[in-house]
Amino acid sequence: MSTLDWQHYRADGFFDELIAAGGIPRPVARALCEHLAALSDAELAERKTAAELAIRVMGITFTVYSEGSMIDRAWPFDIVPRIIPLSEWTRVEAGLKQRVQALNMFIDDLYHEQKVVKDGVLPAEILAQSVNFRPQCVGTTPPHRVWAHICGSDLVRDKDGTIYVLEDNLRVPSGVSYMLENRVVTKRVLPELFDSGRIMPVDDYPAQLFEMLASMSPRPGDDPQIVVLTPGIYNSAYFEHAYLAQQMGVELVQGPDLLVGDDDCCYMRTIDGLKRVDVIYRRVDDLFLDPEAFNPESMLGCAGLMRSWRAGKVALANAPGAGVADDKVVYAFVPELIKYYLDQDTILPNVPSYLCMRDKDREYVLANLDKLVVKPANESGGYGMMVGPHASPEKRAEFAELIRANPRNYMAQPTLAISTSPTLCDGHAEPRHVDLRPFILSGPNTYVTMGGLTRVALVKGSLVVNSSQGGGSKDTWIVDFEEA
């Protein structure tokens, strides 16, 4: 028998995704837990080694930036999946669709009439000081009036079991390739558990992505020319760019591969000459997308791309300027935006948030830095944030000064008791904190992945799950399960 003795597994004070109080597997996870417990230590080690070997052979890597250097690392993966019952996921899916619909309406409003500001729902100063509002996009109407075609919203579960939206990623969200590859690896190491047919598949994402992108083509027809625009091999998400292009059967290009002609159409350079491009899935940030419109020194984009997009000759996903909603201060207003645009109550709640631009909130944050998580408005990947209970007095003092100097740029949230999931550590199952990033595609229809990328804080007690900060991941199973 293995050392996975669930009777002695404890996630005291936290909701565990697989194991309930007293070491009893949750009903939806019973079959998995019993199967893992029946494996010997040698068999468990063999499965773990098989997963690591598969990741190396498949070339699944990510890049970490450290002290001026870039390090390619094999994707850190735990073989014990995280399980969510389909009955619960149905509600989560509805909540994500609601949220992204409201956010797209919000972005479209900001680049047109700005009714949300005129009606006093969003304070004018938030828009005035937004670093991701692009004046170059004002008056432009993208296909289907959708700006954030691909969204990754981060979800966390608190100790009482409530699922919260922690933040929305609407610029160039990454991680979906790892979700897909996690499933491939898990099927290799635990194939017998997929025989029931109750684990919902995730492998339709590339086809759904292609269909959504094709729907944006300015030239109606059966064969739109779609490309994935990457900054290149030194980008931390390059593996994903190449993977998605290959899965969709489209070209992976860099800025110099494209040009915009005098007719405002975008073309791709090929060995057979120029070929018109209809849709660009861009993984390049706004400011590097077009040296004519943004940073004139950028070598990553293509001159004239904004001109072509505004003329309706090429479609861009995500649309430039979508990041105006990818702001952790705007995040705090999403429930009000859902009510304003959809006249609906929010299905998935926000984490309670304090905005440092408000005098009362700022006073509370400064007095309670040892209890709060403080985030800058527009950073991502876990950078620039402070987890108060784990921060040194010097770090808290540093953040107090940052907040006083630029209160609009900071918000704070309580330190949640984020849920845990059993994770193999030296042959033993130990609780490690997890979050979840589902991906939502918006076009003529809205599609939500069955689950998403579960990220796990591999360091004991850590709440930081980002791979760039030492986190790993595990497969996420949405299981069609009815309790007897």
N, C-alpha and C positions, 0 to 999 in steps of 0.2 A: 504494500500500500504506500501511497505517497505521503508527504508531510503536509498536504493540503487538508488539514483537519479543521473543518469549518466550526466545530464546537468551540474551539479556542480562538477563533478569529474575532477581533473586536475593533469596531470603529466608533468608540465611545464619543458621544456628543455630536456625531455627524450622521446624516442619512447615507447609508451605503446602497449602491445601485444593485448589488446582488444578494447581500446577506442582511437579514433582518435581525432584530434583537435576539440574543441567546444563541447566536451562531446558526440560525435556521435560514436556509436559502429562501429567497422570495419565490413564490409559486412560478413566476415566469422564468426563473433562473434555476429551478430545481434540477432539470435534466442535465444542464451544463455542469453544475456544481457536483452532482453525483458522478458524472463521467470523469471529471478532472480528479476527484478524490480516489477514483478506482485505478488511476494510472500510478505506476511505481515512480519513485524518484528518478530512476534511470530513464524511464519513458518520458517523463516531463522534461528532463534535461535534453533528451533527444529531440523533442518537439521544438524546444526553444532554440536549439542549435540549427535545426532545419529552417526555422524562420529567419534567423540571422544569415544563413547561407543564401536563402532565396533573395533576401534584400540585397546582398552583395552581387549575386549573379544578375539580378534584374536592374542593378545600377540605381537603386532608389536612394538618392542623396539629398542633402540640403546644405546650404552654405552658411557658416557662422562667420561674422565679422568680429575680429578680436585684435585690439591694439594695432590697428593699421594693416592687418593681414587678413586673408580669407582662407578659411579651412573648409574643405569638403568633407562631410561626415556621412556615414551610413545612417539611414533613417532609424531612430530609436523606437523600438516596437515591443509591446507586451502582448503575449499570446492569449491572455485571458480577456475575452470580449466584454464590452459593456452592453447590457440588455435593457430595452424599453418596450413595454407592451404596446401593441398596435392601437389598442383602445385609448391609451394616453397620448400616443403620437398624433392621432387624428385631430385632437384639440390643439396640439402644438402647431401642426401644419396650418390649421385655420388661422391661428394667431399670427404666424409668420406671413401668410398671404395678406392678411389685413394690414399688418405693419408696413410691408413693402409697398402696397398700393397707396397708402397714405403718404409715405415718404416720396414716392414718385410724383404724386400730385403736388406735394409741397415744393419739390425742386422746380417743377414746371411753373408753378405760381411765382416763385422767386425770380425766374428769368423772363416773366411776362408782367402781370399786373401787380404782383406783390400784395394781394389782398390780405394775406395772413398778417402782414405788418400793419397795413392800414386799419385792419379791424382789431388791432391790439393783442392778437394771440401770441405773436412772437415780438419781443421788444426790438425796436429798430436798432439799438446799439449792438445786438448780437449779429445782425446782418452786416452792419457797418464795419464791424471789426473781424469779420470772417476772413480767414486766410485762404479759404478754398472757394470763395465766390469769384467767378470769372466774368468780368464785364464783357469779355469777348463772346460770351454765349447769350447775352441778352437778346431776346427777340427770336431766337432759334427754336424751332419745333422739331424734335427728332421723331422718327417713325413711332407710331402708336402713343406718342407723348410720353414715352418711357425714357428715363435718363439712366437709372441704375438697373441695367439688364441682368447683371449678376451681383447678388448680394450675399454676404456671409454674416449672419447674425450670431453672436456668441451667447450661449445659454448656460446658466448655472442653476443648480438645485440647492435650496437652503435646507437646514436641518429638519424643518417640518415637512419637507417633500415638495414645496412650491418651486416651480420652474420660473426663473426670471430671465429677462433679456438683459444681458450685461452691457452690450454695445452692438452697434451696427457698423459693418464694413462695406462701404459703397463706392470706394474709389477703384482699387484693383485687388479685390479679395483673393487670397491664395489658400491653398490647402486641399482643394477637391481631389487632386491627383493622388494625394496620400490616402484620402478616404477610399478611393477605388483600389489602390494597391494594397491597402490593409486587408481588404476583403479577399483579394487574390492570394495573399500570403496565408491568411487564416484558413482558406479552403484547402491549402496545401498541407497545413499542419494538423487541422482538425476536420478532415473531410467527412468523417462519419456523422458529425453533428448536423450536416446540411441535408441529410436524407429525408428528414421529416417534411420538408417543403414549407415549413412555417416561418423561416427566416426570410424577410422581404429582400428582394434583390436591389442592388444599387448600380448595376452595370449599364443601365439605360441612360446615364447622365450624358456621355458624349453625344449620343444621338439626339437627346433633348436639347443640348447646347447648340448643335449644328442646326437643328430645325428652327430654334429661336433666332439664331444669327441670320439664317437664310430668309426669315420672314421680314428682315429689315432691308433687304436689297432694294436699291432704287430702280433696278431694272427687273420688272416682273418676268419670271421664266423659271425653268426647271433646273438651271445650272448656274447659280450665282457663284461668283469668284470670291471666296472667303480666305482671309489670311490671319495668322496670329502674329502680332508685332511684339517682338521681344527686345529688351535692351541688350541682350547678348549673354554669352556664356558665363560672365562674371556676376550676373544677377543671382541673388539667393534663391529665387524661384525658377531658375532656368530649367531645371528638371521638369517642372510642371508645364512650362510653355511648350517644350518639345513633346512632352507626353500627350497633351491635349491636341496639339496639331496632328500628331501621328494617329491618335484615336479617331479624330474627325476626318482624316484623309485630306487635310488642307496644308497649304504651304506655311512654313515657319519663316518669317522674314525679319530683317533688321531695317532700321531707317534708310540706309543707303540703297536698299533694294527697291525702294519706292520713289516715285516722283509724281508731282502734280503738273499737268500740262496747262497750256493756255486756255483750254476748254474747261478748266476747273475739275477735270476728271482725274482720278488717281490711277496710276499705272504701276505695275510690277515689272522689273527688268528680268527677262528670262533669256535663255540661249536662243530662243526663237524670236526675240524682239519684245516689244512692250505688250503687256497684257493688262486690260483694264481690271481693276479691283472694285468690288461692290461693297464688301463688308470687312472691316478691320476689327478683330478682337484684340484690343491693345492692352499690353501689360507694361506700358510706359506711363509714368506719371504725367499729369497735365503739363507741368512747366517744362517738360523736355519733349513734348509731342510735336511741336512745330516752331522752329526758330523764327519764323516770320511773325508769329502771334505771341510767343512766350519768350523763353530764354534764347537770345540770339546766338549763344555759344553752344547750344545743344547739338550733339552729333548723334543722338539716339532716335530722333524723330524724322519727320519729312517736311521740308519747307512747302507751305501752301496747303497743308492738310486741313487746317481750320477753314480756310477759304472753300475748299472742296466740300467739307462737311456742311458748312452754312448754306452752300448752294444746293444741297440735297443730292450731290453727285456720288457721295460715298457715305456709308453708315459707320458709326464708331460705337463700340461697346467696351466698357461703359462710356456714356457720353461725357465729353469734357464738362467740368463744372458740377458733376454729380456729387463730388466730395463736399459740397456745401452742407449736405445733410450728414456727412461723415465727421461729425463734430460732437465731442462728448458733452458740450453745453447744449447744443440742439437736441441731443438725446433726451435730456430731461423734459423736453416739451413734447415728446412723441405722443403720450396719451392725449394731450390737448389737441395735437394735430389730427389724430384719429377721430376725435369727436368733431373737430372743425370740418374736415374734408368728407368724412364718411357718415357722420352722425351716428356713431356706434361707440359702445363702451369697449375698452381695451380688453382683449382676450388674454394676452400674455403681459403680466405686469413688468414695469421697470423696477430696477433696484432703487430704493429711496436715494435721492441725490441732493447734495448741497452745492449751490452755485456761488462761487466766491465773489462774483460780481454783485451779489446782494449783500448789503451791509450785515444783516442779521445772520445770514448763512456763513459769511466770512468770519464773523466773531466766533461762531460756534466751531468752525473748522480749526481756527487758530488755537482755540482752547482745548481741542480734542484730537490733536494730530497723532497722539499715541494710540488712538482707537480706530482711525479712519484710513481708507485707501485714497490717496490723492492722485489725480490724473490730469495731465495737460490735455487741452482740448483737441489737439490734432496730431498726437503721436500715435504710433501703432507698434505691434510686436512686443508689447510689454516695456518699451523704452520710455524713460522720462517719468515713470510713476514711482510712488512711494507707498509701501505697505507699512503703515504706522506702527503696528505692534511688533514688527520685526526690524524696524529702523533704529539706528543709533540716535542719541540726542543731537549729535552734530548734523545728521541728515535731516532730522525734523526741523532744526533751526534754519538749515539751508532752504527747506521748502517754505517755511514761514516767510522768509525774505522774498522768495520767488512769487508767492501769493500776493504779498503786499505790493510788490512792484508791478504785477500784471494780473489783477484779479479776474479779468474776463477769460484768461487763458487756463483757469484751473477750476476743477470741480472735485467733490469728494463724496465717498460712499461709505457706509458702514462695512466693516470687515465681516463678510458673510461666512457662515460655517458651511463652506462649499462641500458638496457631497463627495464621497469617496467610492472607489471601486477596487476590488482585490487585484493586486499586481504582484507578479512574481519577483521576489527579491532574494537572491541567493537560495533558490529552491523553496522558499516559503512564500505564502500569500500574505501580503501586508496591505493595509488600506493606504491608498494614495489619492490625492484630490484630483478631480477631473472637471473639465467643462465640455461643451459640445458646440461645434460650428456647423450647422446645416447650411445648405446653399439653396438660394431661391433664384429661379430664372423668370424674368418678366418680359413678355412679348404680347402677342395676341392672347395667349393664355399664360397662366402662372403655374410653375412647377416647383415642388419642394423635394429635395432628396429624401429618401427613406433613411432617416437618421442623419449622419454627417460625420465630421471628423471629431472623434473624441480625443482630446489632448489630456495628458496626464503629467502631473508634477512628480517626476521620478525621485526627487530629493524628499526624504521623510519630513513631513510637517510643512513643506513649501506649498504656497498657493499659486506660484508662477508656473504656468503650463506651456508657455511659448517655447517652441523648439530652439529659437535663437537664444533663449535664456536657460537652456538645459532640460527642457521638457521632452516628453515622448508622446506616443499615441497608441491607441488600440482600436480594434474593429468595433463597430457599433451595430448591434442587431436590433432591428425592429421586428418583434415576434408576434405573429398572429396567434394569440393565446387566449383561451377561455378557461377560467378557473373552475374546476369541478365542484 
